[in-house]
């Protein structure tokens, strides 16, 4: 039975490459339960509604006179229908603009929906007939969904007041009020019923950290006079602000200064770049130029030239003539190496297993790399052939490294921007010099980056770190793809280009990409924790936010985290090393032997 229906509910595009797609949102009572559905309006009468089609009429070409660059924009529809049983709905998010995001228990996060007619509040009113909804205490836009019977049972348990209430020291109210004892105890019992292992581990972690770090002895040394020892232990677990009752982890917090506000600039233009170039073509004040690129990126019509500098194909202090000579020499060298693999005969290849295996892997990968992008789409696309040839030539250039899956993802945007085979090759070489450890056969480079992320998150957000540890997610494997191909599969093409050129500047530190990852986790923290996601759900959620990331906001937050850490005292040496911060000056030791007091 249909109980709610709203037309003109549109998906919200996350980049210029997407079209907003109109559809119909419904709540339907079915024999097996209540279901929330959204379907594209065009698909209502379609026999194939699993995938929306590409709007082939929406391709536009934008030409830039400077550097002869061409930007191709192809708005697309690429949305699945939504169908969620209410028992699988974990939460929803309401945006300031009235948008709606539905989040499932398994971590699936659906595209944001905008109501062009009607109101999202009408949808919520109908939803409340079937489920209980609680506003998140940490995120005012997030609403947690639970079964009405379970919610009523929890309220009855709380109303019994079986454990005496007492507020801990410093809990006078406001943002720093502590959950009451009965909330703590019964929250623990409820969590234990749902997940005994996690609830027990969480309680032990709380007790351990309280005894070790929070001065619990001040409150329990006279426990003989207390009404209830259990209540006292729960009361002593203080120091955090209104965490989810029954699931809170106390962790020793290092002191960090307040996180500053950061603003970004507009992209650098061609005329602005010319201010850094002298009459002979040398680029001056390179550090200042890189900082400018870090702060705002590069305008598309300047990207091809500046990428050649950032990736080492051009040398900053060379003149026009020297640069052309170097470009010619490198172009000749490229085609010599290309000829080497092209002249390998079938007979030679039959005895050259390493070469044969790498050729086979490259042929498979290039045929599935960015084939939905206009620059690479279609059968017999010459740009796909160029992608293949450049990767094969790289095998001859660096046979020790050869080819590993993921490299084609790093090359494709470079070829798109440079649109020249030899230039793309040498720029790719420069990029690989930066990230070659990502492709270690034993994955030691990737493992080290995940360990470095662990250190940073432990410092910047110990609450999130404790949560991930209890949920067996502190290995950060769900961030593996982010780091491997530098967020390329998480961002639109335009945003990928913007992020990469910022990272290539090396500012404000060589491992800034790790801070970008930490910033993304910080943005998703409340959704992950409030929904009690485990590793599988976190991984699913991380995959679902792809192409929905606010790159400007993420870069601001990443830089703000860096400035916060840099300005703070007592930062561990391990984090200082990762972020290339100066070593902390050791505190002077007291004189020894102690001087006698006269």
C-alpha positions as CSV (number, residue, x, y, z in Angstrom):
1,X,0.0,0.0,0.0
2,X,1.3,3.4,-1.0
3,X,1.5,5.7,2.1
4,X,3.7,8.5,0.8
5,X,4.6,9.8,-2.7
6,X,6.5,12.9,-3.8
7,X,7.4,13.9,-7.3
8,X,10.2,16.2,-8.4
9,X,12.8,14.8,-6.0
10,X,16.1,15.3,-7.7
11,X,19.6,13.8,-7.1
12,X,22.1,16.6,-6.3
13,X,25.1,16.7,-8.7
14,X,28.5,16.4,-7.0
15,X,30.4,17.8,-10.0
16,X,30.0,19.6,-13.3
17,X,30.3,16.1,-14.9
18,X,26.9,15.1,-13.6
19,X,23.3,15.9,-14.3
20,X,20.6,16.3,-11.7
21,X,18.1,13.5,-12.1
22,X,14.5,13.9,-11.2
23,X,12.5,11.1,-9.7
24,X,9.7,10.0,-7.4
25,X,10.2,9.2,-3.7
26,X,7.7,6.8,-2.0
27,X,7.1,5.0,1.2
28,X,5.3,1.7,0.6
29,X,3.8,-0.9,2.9
30,X,4.5,-4.3,1.5
31,X,3.7,-7.8,2.9
32,X,7.3,-8.2,4.2
33,X,7.6,-4.7,5.6
34,X,7.8,-1.0,4.9
35,X,10.0,0.1,2.1
36,X,11.4,3.5,1.0
37,X,11.9,3.8,-2.7
38,X,13.2,6.4,-5.1
39,X,13.2,5.9,-8.9
40,X,14.2,8.1,-11.8
41,X,11.1,9.5,-13.5
42,X,12.4,8.4,-16.9
43,X,12.9,4.9,-15.6
44,X,9.3,4.4,-14.4
45,X,8.3,3.3,-17.8
46,X,11.7,1.8,-18.8
47,X,12.3,-2.0,-18.9
48,X,16.0,-1.5,-17.9
49,X,16.1,0.7,-14.8
50,X,19.2,-0.7,-13.1
51,X,21.4,1.9,-14.6
52,X,20.5,5.3,-16.0
53,X,21.9,6.0,-19.5
54,X,24.4,8.5,-20.7
55,X,23.0,11.7,-22.1
56,X,24.9,11.7,-25.3
57,X,23.4,15.1,-26.3
58,X,25.0,16.8,-23.3
59,X,28.6,16.9,-24.5
60,X,30.2,20.3,-24.8
61,X,33.7,21.4,-25.8
62,X,35.4,24.4,-24.2
63,X,38.5,25.8,-26.0
64,X,41.1,27.8,-24.3
65,X,43.3,29.9,-26.6
66,X,46.3,29.9,-24.3
67,X,48.3,26.7,-24.5
68,X,45.8,25.3,-27.0
69,X,44.2,23.3,-24.2
70,X,40.8,21.7,-24.6
71,X,38.4,20.9,-21.8
72,X,35.7,18.4,-22.4
73,X,32.6,18.4,-20.2
74,X,30.1,15.6,-20.4
75,X,27.2,15.8,-17.9
76,X,26.0,12.3,-17.2
77,X,23.3,10.4,-15.4
78,X,24.7,7.6,-13.4
79,X,22.4,6.8,-10.6
80,X,20.8,3.6,-9.3
81,X,17.2,3.4,-8.0
82,X,17.0,3.4,-4.2
83,X,15.1,0.7,-2.3
84,X,15.5,0.3,1.4
85,X,13.5,-1.7,3.9
86,X,13.0,0.3,7.0
87,X,14.6,-2.3,9.2
88,X,17.8,-1.6,7.2
89,X,17.6,2.2,7.6
90,X,20.1,3.2,10.2
91,X,20.0,7.0,9.9
92,X,19.3,9.9,7.6
93,X,20.9,13.3,7.2
94,X,19.0,16.6,6.5
95,X,21.0,19.3,4.8
96,X,20.7,23.0,5.4
97,X,19.2,23.3,1.9
98,X,16.5,20.7,2.8
99,X,18.3,17.8,1.1
100,X,18.0,14.2,2.3
101,X,20.6,11.5,2.5
102,X,19.6,8.0,3.5
103,X,22.2,5.7,5.3
104,X,21.7,2.0,5.7
105,X,23.0,-0.3,8.5
106,X,25.5,-1.9,6.2
107,X,27.2,1.5,5.5
108,X,25.5,2.1,2.2
109,X,25.1,5.9,1.8
110,X,22.8,7.0,-1.0
111,X,23.0,10.1,-3.1
112,X,21.6,13.3,-1.7
113,X,18.0,14.1,-2.7
114,X,16.6,17.6,-3.2
115,X,12.8,18.3,-2.9
116,X,11.9,20.8,-5.7
117,X,8.3,20.6,-4.6
118,X,6.9,19.6,-1.3
119,X,9.1,19.4,1.8
120,X,11.4,16.8,3.3
121,X,9.6,17.3,6.6
122,X,6.5,15.6,5.1
123,X,8.6,12.6,4.4
124,X,9.9,12.6,7.9
125,X,6.4,12.9,9.4
126,X,5.3,9.7,7.6
127,X,8.6,8.0,8.5
128,X,7.8,8.6,12.2
129,X,4.7,6.4,12.0
130,X,7.0,3.4,11.7
131,X,10.3,4.1,13.4
132,X,11.7,6.1,16.4
133,X,14.0,8.9,15.5
134,X,16.7,10.5,17.7
135,X,18.7,13.6,16.8
136,X,22.4,13.0,17.0
137,X,24.0,14.8,20.0
138,X,27.2,15.5,17.9
139,X,25.8,16.3,14.5
140,X,22.7,18.4,14.4
141,X,22.0,17.3,10.8
142,X,22.1,13.6,11.5
143,X,19.1,11.6,12.8
144,X,19.4,8.1,14.1
145,X,16.6,5.6,13.3
146,X,15.6,2.7,15.6
147,X,12.8,0.3,16.0
148,X,9.9,1.8,18.0
149,X,9.5,-1.2,20.3
150,X,13.2,-1.2,21.2
151,X,13.2,2.5,21.7
152,X,10.2,2.3,24.1
153,X,11.9,-0.6,26.0
154,X,15.0,1.5,26.4
155,X,13.0,4.4,27.8
156,X,11.3,2.1,30.3
157,X,14.6,0.9,31.5
158,X,15.9,4.4,31.9
159,X,12.7,5.4,33.8
160,X,13.3,2.7,36.4
161,X,16.3,4.5,37.8
162,X,17.7,1.3,39.1
163,X,21.2,2.8,39.5
164,X,21.6,6.0,41.6
165,X,22.3,9.1,39.5
166,X,25.3,11.3,40.2
167,X,27.1,13.7,38.0
168,X,30.8,13.6,37.9
169,X,33.1,16.6,38.7
170,X,32.9,19.4,36.3
171,X,29.5,18.3,34.9
172,X,27.6,21.3,35.6
173,X,25.6,21.1,32.4
174,X,25.8,22.4,28.9
175,X,28.2,20.9,26.4
176,X,30.3,19.2,29.1
177,X,27.5,17.4,30.9
178,X,28.1,13.7,31.5
179,X,25.6,10.9,30.8
180,X,23.8,9.8,33.9
181,X,24.7,6.5,35.6
182,X,21.6,4.7,34.6
183,X,22.2,5.8,31.0
184,X,25.7,4.4,31.2
185,X,24.7,1.1,32.8
186,X,21.7,0.3,30.7
187,X,23.3,1.5,27.6
188,X,26.1,-1.0,28.3
189,X,23.5,-3.8,28.9
190,X,21.7,-3.0,25.7
191,X,25.0,-3.0,23.7
192,X,26.0,-6.2,25.4
193,X,22.8,-7.9,24.2
194,X,23.4,-6.8,20.6
195,X,27.2,-7.3,20.5
196,X,28.8,-8.9,23.6
197,X,32.3,-8.8,22.3
198,X,32.4,-5.1,21.3
199,X,30.5,-4.0,24.4
200,X,32.8,-5.9,26.8
201,X,35.9,-4.6,25.0
202,X,34.6,-1.1,25.2
203,X,33.8,-1.3,28.9
204,X,37.3,-2.7,29.6
205,X,38.9,0.0,27.6
206,X,36.9,2.6,29.5
207,X,38.0,1.2,32.8
208,X,41.6,0.8,31.8
209,X,41.9,4.4,30.5
210,X,40.0,5.8,33.5
211,X,42.4,4.1,36.0
212,X,45.5,4.9,33.9
213,X,44.7,8.5,32.8
214,X,41.8,10.3,34.5
215,X,42.7,10.2,38.2
216,X,40.0,7.7,39.1
217,X,41.7,7.1,42.4
218,X,40.5,10.5,43.5
219,X,36.9,9.3,43.3
220,X,37.1,5.6,44.3
221,X,39.5,5.6,47.2
222,X,36.7,6.1,49.6
223,X,34.4,3.7,47.7
224,X,33.5,1.8,50.9
225,X,31.3,4.7,51.8
226,X,29.5,4.7,48.4
227,X,26.1,3.3,47.9
228,X,27.1,1.2,44.9
229,X,30.6,0.3,43.7
230,X,29.4,-0.3,40.2
231,X,27.8,3.1,40.0
232,X,31.0,4.7,41.2
233,X,33.1,3.0,38.5
234,X,30.6,4.2,35.8
235,X,30.6,7.7,37.4
236,X,34.4,7.9,37.3
237,X,34.5,7.4,33.6
238,X,34.4,11.1,32.8
239,X,36.1,13.5,30.5
240,X,34.1,13.2,27.3
241,X,31.1,15.1,26.1
242,X,27.9,13.2,25.9
243,X,29.0,10.2,24.0
244,X,26.5,7.5,23.0
245,X,25.4,5.9,26.3
246,X,26.9,2.5,26.8
247,X,29.6,3.0,24.2
248,X,32.2,5.5,25.0
249,X,35.9,5.2,25.1
250,X,38.2,7.2,27.3
251,X,41.5,8.0,25.8
252,X,44.4,10.1,27.0
253,X,44.2,13.3,25.1
254,X,47.3,15.2,24.1
255,X,47.0,18.9,24.2
256,X,46.4,20.5,20.8
257,X,45.9,24.1,20.1
258,X,42.7,25.3,18.5
259,X,42.3,24.4,14.9
260,X,42.5,27.6,12.8
261,X,40.2,28.7,10.0
262,X,41.8,28.5,6.5
263,X,40.8,30.1,3.3
264,X,41.8,29.2,-0.3
265,X,42.5,31.4,-3.3
266,X,41.3,31.3,-6.9
267,X,43.3,29.3,-9.4
268,X,46.5,30.8,-10.7
269,X,46.0,32.4,-14.2
270,X,48.4,32.7,-17.1
271,X,48.9,36.4,-16.6
272,X,49.7,35.9,-13.0
273,X,52.2,33.1,-13.8
274,X,54.0,35.5,-16.3
275,X,55.0,37.7,-13.3
276,X,57.3,34.8,-12.2
277,X,59.0,34.4,-15.6
278,X,61.9,36.6,-16.7
279,X,62.6,37.7,-20.3
280,X,64.7,34.6,-21.1
281,X,62.0,32.2,-19.8
282,X,63.4,31.3,-16.4
283,X,60.9,30.8,-13.7
284,X,61.8,32.9,-10.6
285,X,60.8,32.6,-6.9
286,X,59.9,29.0,-7.3
287,X,59.0,28.4,-3.7
288,X,56.7,31.4,-3.7
289,X,55.1,30.1,-6.9
290,X,54.6,26.6,-5.4
291,X,52.9,28.1,-2.4
292,X,50.6,30.1,-4.6
293,X,49.7,26.9,-6.5
294,X,49.1,25.1,-3.2
295,X,46.8,27.9,-2.0
296,X,44.6,27.9,-5.2
297,X,45.6,25.4,-7.8
298,X,46.1,26.2,-11.5
299,X,43.7,27.5,-14.2
300,X,43.0,24.8,-16.8
301,X,44.6,26.9,-19.6
302,X,47.9,26.9,-17.7
303,X,47.8,23.4,-16.4
304,X,49.7,21.7,-19.2
305,X,52.7,24.0,-18.9
306,X,52.9,24.1,-15.1
307,X,52.4,20.4,-14.7
308,X,55.5,19.9,-16.8
309,X,57.4,21.9,-14.2
310,X,55.8,20.3,-11.1
311,X,56.6,16.8,-12.4
312,X,60.2,17.6,-13.4
313,X,59.8,17.5,-17.2
314,X,60.8,21.1,-17.4
315,X,63.5,22.7,-15.2
316,X,62.5,25.9,-13.4
317,X,65.7,27.9,-14.1
318,X,66.2,27.0,-17.7
319,X,65.6,29.5,-20.5
320,X,63.2,29.1,-23.4
321,X,66.0,27.8,-25.6
322,X,67.4,25.3,-23.0
323,X,63.9,24.1,-22.3
324,X,63.2,23.4,-26.0
325,X,66.5,21.5,-26.3
326,X,65.7,19.4,-23.3
327,X,62.2,18.7,-24.5
328,X,63.6,17.6,-27.9
329,X,66.3,15.3,-26.3
330,X,63.7,13.6,-24.1
331,X,61.3,13.2,-26.9
332,X,63.9,11.4,-28.9
333,X,64.9,9.2,-25.9
334,X,61.2,8.3,-25.4
335,X,60.8,7.0,-29.0
336,X,64.0,5.0,-28.8
337,X,62.7,3.2,-25.7
338,X,59.3,2.8,-27.4
339,X,61.0,1.2,-30.4
340,X,62.7,-1.3,-28.1
341,X,59.6,-3.0,-27.0
342,X,57.9,-2.7,-30.3
343,X,60.7,-4.6,-32.0
344,X,60.4,-7.6,-29.6
345,X,59.4,-10.6,-31.7
346,X,56.9,-13.2,-30.7
347,X,59.8,-15.7,-30.4
348,X,61.7,-13.4,-28.1
349,X,58.6,-12.7,-26.0
350,X,58.0,-16.5,-25.6
351,X,61.3,-16.6,-23.6
352,X,60.7,-13.3,-21.8
353,X,58.1,-14.1,-19.2
354,X,58.4,-10.8,-17.2
355,X,57.8,-8.7,-20.3
356,X,55.0,-10.9,-21.5
357,X,53.1,-10.8,-18.2
358,X,53.4,-7.0,-17.9
359,X,52.2,-6.5,-21.5
360,X,49.2,-8.7,-20.8
361,X,48.3,-6.8,-17.5
362,X,48.7,-3.4,-19.3
363,X,46.4,-4.5,-22.1
364,X,43.7,-5.5,-19.6
365,X,44.0,-2.4,-17.5
366,X,44.0,0.2,-20.2
367,X,40.8,-1.2,-21.6
368,X,39.0,-0.4,-18.4
369,X,40.7,2.8,-17.3
370,X,38.4,5.9,-17.5
371,X,36.5,4.5,-20.4
372,X,33.5,6.6,-19.3
373,X,35.5,9.8,-19.8
374,X,35.1,11.5,-23.2
375,X,38.8,11.5,-23.8
376,X,39.0,7.7,-23.5
377,X,35.5,6.4,-24.4
378,X,34.5,4.6,-27.5
379,X,35.9,1.7,-29.5
380,X,39.2,2.1,-31.2
381,X,40.0,5.3,-29.3
382,X,43.5,6.4,-30.2
383,X,44.0,7.9,-26.7
384,X,43.6,4.4,-25.2
385,X,46.4,3.2,-27.6
386,X,48.6,6.1,-26.3
387,X,47.9,5.0,-22.7
388,X,49.0,1.5,-23.6
389,X,52.1,2.6,-25.4
390,X,53.3,5.0,-22.7
391,X,52.9,2.3,-20.0
392,X,54.8,-0.3,-22.2
393,X,57.6,2.2,-22.7
394,X,57.7,2.8,-18.9
395,X,58.3,-0.9,-18.5
396,X,61.4,-0.5,-20.7
397,X,62.5,2.6,-18.8
398,X,62.1,1.0,-15.3
399,X,61.9,-2.7,-15.7
400,X,62.6,-3.3,-12.0
401,X,59.3,-1.5,-11.2
402,X,57.6,-2.4,-14.4
403,X,53.9,-2.2,-14.3
404,X,51.6,-2.7,-11.3
405,X,47.8,-2.4,-11.3
406,X,46.8,1.2,-10.5
407,X,49.5,2.9,-12.6
408,X,47.1,3.4,-15.5
409,X,44.9,5.4,-13.1
410,X,47.9,7.8,-12.4
411,X,48.8,8.2,-16.1
412,X,45.3,8.8,-17.6
413,X,44.8,12.3,-16.2
414,X,48.3,13.3,-17.1
415,X,47.7,12.2,-20.7
416,X,44.4,14.1,-20.7
417,X,46.0,17.3,-19.6
418,X,49.2,17.2,-21.7
419,X,47.6,15.6,-24.8
420,X,51.1,14.7,-26.0
421,X,52.6,11.2,-25.9
422,X,56.3,12.0,-25.0
423,X,55.3,14.8,-22.6
424,X,52.8,12.6,-20.8
425,X,55.5,9.9,-20.5
426,X,58.1,12.1,-18.8
427,X,55.5,13.7,-16.5
428,X,54.4,10.2,-15.6
429,X,58.0,9.3,-14.8
430,X,58.1,12.4,-12.5
431,X,54.9,11.3,-10.7
432,X,56.1,7.7,-10.3
433,X,59.3,9.1,-8.7
434,X,57.0,10.5,-6.0
435,X,54.8,7.5,-5.4
436,X,56.8,4.4,-6.5
437,X,56.7,3.1,-3.0
438,X,52.9,2.6,-3.4
439,X,53.7,-0.2,-5.8
440,X,56.2,-2.2,-3.7
441,X,55.6,-5.9,-4.2
442,X,55.4,-6.5,-0.4
443,X,53.2,-3.4,0.0
444,X,55.6,-2.0,2.6
445,X,55.2,1.5,1.2
446,X,51.4,1.4,1.6
447,X,51.6,-0.3,5.0
448,X,53.9,2.5,6.2
449,X,51.5,5.2,5.0
450,X,48.6,3.5,6.9
451,X,50.8,3.3,10.0
452,X,51.6,7.0,9.6
453,X,47.8,7.7,9.3
454,X,47.3,5.8,12.5
455,X,49.8,8.0,14.3
456,X,48.2,11.2,13.0
457,X,44.6,10.2,13.9
458,X,45.7,9.0,17.3
459,X,47.0,12.5,18.0
460,X,44.4,14.6,16.2
461,X,41.3,12.6,17.2
462,X,41.8,10.0,20.0
463,X,38.1,9.5,20.3
464,X,37.8,8.3,16.7
465,X,41.0,6.2,17.1
466,X,39.5,4.4,20.2
467,X,36.3,3.7,18.3
468,X,38.2,2.3,15.3
469,X,40.4,0.1,17.6
470,X,37.3,-1.4,19.3
471,X,35.7,-2.0,15.9
472,X,38.9,-3.8,14.5
473,X,39.3,-1.0,12.0
474,X,42.5,0.7,13.3
475,X,44.5,-0.8,10.4
476,X,42.9,1.9,8.2
477,X,42.6,-0.6,5.3
478,X,39.5,1.2,4.2
479,X,41.8,4.1,3.2
480,X,44.0,1.9,1.0
481,X,42.5,2.9,-2.3
482,X,42.6,6.6,-1.3
483,X,46.4,6.5,-0.8
484,X,47.2,4.1,-3.6
485,X,46.0,6.3,-6.5
486,X,45.8,9.6,-4.6
487,X,42.0,9.8,-4.3
488,X,41.5,9.5,-8.1
489,X,38.6,7.1,-7.8
490,X,37.0,9.1,-5.1
491,X,36.9,12.5,-7.0
492,X,35.5,13.8,-10.2
493,X,38.1,14.3,-12.9
494,X,38.2,18.0,-12.4
495,X,38.7,17.7,-8.7
496,X,41.4,15.0,-9.2
497,X,43.4,17.4,-11.3
498,X,43.0,20.2,-8.6
499,X,44.0,17.9,-5.8
500,X,47.1,16.4,-7.6
501,X,48.6,19.7,-8.5
502,X,48.3,20.9,-4.9
503,X,50.0,17.7,-3.6
504,X,52.8,18.0,-6.2
505,X,53.9,21.4,-4.7
506,X,55.2,19.6,-1.6
507,X,53.6,22.2,0.6
508,X,53.1,22.5,3.5
509,X,54.7,19.1,4.0
510,X,55.6,16.1,1.8
511,X,52.9,13.8,3.2
512,X,50.1,16.3,2.9
513,X,48.0,13.5,1.2
514,X,47.8,11.8,4.6
515,X,46.3,14.9,6.1
516,X,43.7,15.0,3.2
517,X,42.7,11.4,4.2
518,X,42.5,12.4,7.9
519,X,40.4,15.4,6.9
520,X,38.0,13.1,5.1
521,X,37.7,10.8,8.1
522,X,37.1,13.8,10.3
523,X,34.2,14.9,8.0
524,X,32.7,11.4,8.1
525,X,33.4,10.7,11.8
526,X,30.0,11.4,13.2
527,X,28.2,9.4,10.5
528,X,30.6,6.4,11.2
529,X,30.3,6.6,15.0
530,X,26.7,7.5,15.4
531,X,25.7,4.6,13.1
532,X,28.1,2.2,14.9
533,X,29.7,1.1,11.7
534,X,32.2,-1.7,11.9
535,X,35.0,-2.3,9.3
536,X,32.7,-3.7,6.6
537,X,30.2,-0.8,7.0
538,X,33.0,1.8,7.1
539,X,34.4,0.4,3.9
540,X,31.0,0.5,2.2
541,X,30.4,4.0,3.4
542,X,33.8,5.2,2.2
543,X,33.1,3.7,-1.2
544,X,29.7,5.4,-1.3
545,X,30.9,8.9,-0.7
546,X,33.0,8.7,-3.9
547,X,32.3,11.6,-6.2
548,X,30.5,13.4,-3.4
549,X,33.5,14.9,-1.7
550,X,33.8,18.7,-1.2
551,X,37.4,19.1,-2.4
552,X,37.7,22.7,-1.3
553,X,36.4,22.0,2.2
554,X,38.6,19.0,2.5
555,X,41.8,20.9,1.5
556,X,40.9,23.7,4.0
557,X,40.4,21.2,6.8
558,X,43.6,19.3,5.9
559,X,45.7,22.5,6.0
560,X,44.0,23.5,9.2
561,X,44.9,20.2,10.8
562,X,48.5,20.7,9.8
563,X,48.6,24.2,11.2
564,X,47.0,23.0,14.4
565,X,49.6,20.2,14.9
566,X,52.5,22.4,13.9
567,X,51.6,25.1,16.5
568,X,50.9,22.6,19.3
569,X,53.4,21.5,22.0
570,X,54.1,17.9,22.9
571,X,53.6,16.4,19.4
572,X,55.1,12.9,19.3
573,X,58.3,12.6,17.3
574,X,56.7,10.0,15.1
575,X,54.1,12.6,13.9
576,X,56.8,15.3,13.6
577,X,58.8,13.0,11.3
578,X,55.7,12.2,9.1
579,X,54.8,15.9,8.7
580,X,58.4,17.0,8.4
581,X,58.1,19.3,11.5
582,X,61.2,20.3,13.4
583,X,62.2,18.2,16.3
584,X,60.9,19.4,19.6
585,X,63.6,21.0,21.8
586,X,64.4,18.7,24.8
587,X,63.5,20.0,28.2
588,X,66.6,20.9,30.2
589,X,67.5,18.2,32.8
590,X,67.8,19.1,36.5
591,X,71.3,19.4,37.7
592,X,72.9,16.3,39.0
593,X,73.9,15.7,41.7
594,X,71.4,18.1,43.3
595,X,72.9,21.2,44.8
596,X,72.7,21.5,48.6
597,X,70.4,24.1,49.9
598,X,72.4,26.5,52.1
